[in-house]
Amino acid sequence: MIPVPFPTAARADTSLAGDTLTVRVGGDWRITEKHPDWAQQLDGRQPRQVVLAGPELGAWDSSLALFIRCVQLWAGRTGATLVLEQLPAGAVRLAASLAREPLAPAAQPRGLPNLPTAVGTETVRLWRETKDFSQLVGECVFSMGRFFKGQAHFRWRDCFAEMQQCGAMALPIVGLISFLVGVTLAYTGSLVVRQYGGDIWIADMVGLAVVREMGPMMAAIVLAGRTGAAFAATLGNMKANEEIDALSTLGVSPIDFLVMPRIVALFCMMPFLALYADGMGILGGMAIAAAPPLNIPANLYWAEMQTIVDLSDITTGIIKAAAFGLLIGLAGCWRGLQADRSAAGVGQAATAAVVTGILLIIVADSLFAVAFDILGW
């Protein structure tokens, strides 16, 4: 049996002759064992030339390549000449591959950010986000054109499944929140109207606020947190698993196959959810009005509410709800397609989808308020 040589410790012997520093490495270089450090070998000296040789080198791994890379970095910073002699070709190639990897950026000192820089950075980021969102909207418009021509890879089965998830499955949480919003509005409004002896006016206030604003708004916010995040997580996970790339490779448009069924489902179901939220909100206000100290009968509450709420108010809420559903679907799919290919990226995409969806809902509601005021609705 051939005896196995006992491993020897890694070493580096240095000698200085004039402006030339000679470093002779030897022994077994293992990343798991202690090995020489370049800063210790340099010992504050500033030679003009370094000769790195390995005539007595035994086994080696990436620790030797890291040592060579440290010497190369030092030589590059100081302008010294580096000569490599009798070193394994594999270690030199590995050090060269390390040189091609980007170095980690230096940690920025903590403190107050530079205001002009921060404003400029956020402006560029906002412009980039706007362009990406506009590109998605344009691709969805082209997808609609392909759908009407019969050329889109659109499956109604997927759309109906999404309708069930974002419609029927969302009824309990939408109904509960809308009912509680109606209760809150009735309690808050009663504090004002009772001072003037107009208890019955609580029906007008709750009915108008719920039908025009709170019903579509609360349904949209619930769907932004429930369905928008689910869209982003699903598409982000598919992107991480390269399923979207596979669809593109097969010639199937991800916009037609994945995005449009979800957007159409939300666009179609949001008006129905808004009507359901209107009914639950009015029911919540009616329950509070029937209780002491208001003691307003349900039939009187309903009759008074009909004097202020008409078809134009209901139409306004439905238009808002449809627009909100479109924006939630776009925001969720957009963030999902933007997600990084990692588990952390999927979570960040879901969070960003909720924030973006709620922001778009608030902005759109403000624009609707101005537009409807101009139109006299």
Number of C-alpha atoms within 10 A of each C-alpha: 3 4 5 6 6 7 11 13 15 20 19 19 12 15 12 13 8 9 13 17 21 19 21 20 23 20 19 21 26 16 13 8 10 12 18 17 14 17 12 8 15 14 8 8 11 13 18 15 18 22 16 21 20 17 14 13 21 15 13 18 15 15 19 26 22 19 18 21 21 16 18 19 13 15 17 12 8 11 11 17 14 18 12 14 12 13 18 16 9 13 20 17 12 17 21 15 12 14 13 8 8 7 8 6 6 6 6 6 7 6 6 6 10 8 9 9 10 11 12 11 12 12 12 12 12 12 12 12 12 12 12 14 16 12 13 19 14 12 15 18 13 14 22 18 13 15 15 9 9 10 12 19 18 23 13 13 10 15 21 16 14 22 23 13 16 22 21 13 12 18 15 10 14 23 22 14 18 30 24 16 23 29 23 17 23 24 16 13 18 22 12 14 15 15 9 8 9 11 19 20 19 29 29 19 19 28 32 22 19 30 26 23 20 23 34 33 24 22 29 31 22 18 28 27 19 17 26 36 29 21 30 31 27 19 27 32 24 19 21 19 13 12 15 22 16 14 14 11 10 9 10 17 18 19 21 21 20 22 25 27 23 26 24 18 24 32 21 16 19 27 24 18 28 32 20 18 29 31 19 24 31 28 21 22 27 26 19 21 24 15 11 8 11 14 13 20 14 15 10 13 22 17 12 17 21 14 10 14 18 12 9 12 18 18 15 18 24 22 16 26 31 21 21 30 29 21 25 32 28 27 28 34 31 26 28 31 25 16 26 18 15 14 14 10 18 27 19 19 30 28 18 21 30 26 18 20 27 24 16 16 25 14 10 15 19 11 12 16 16 11 12 11 10 9 8 8 11
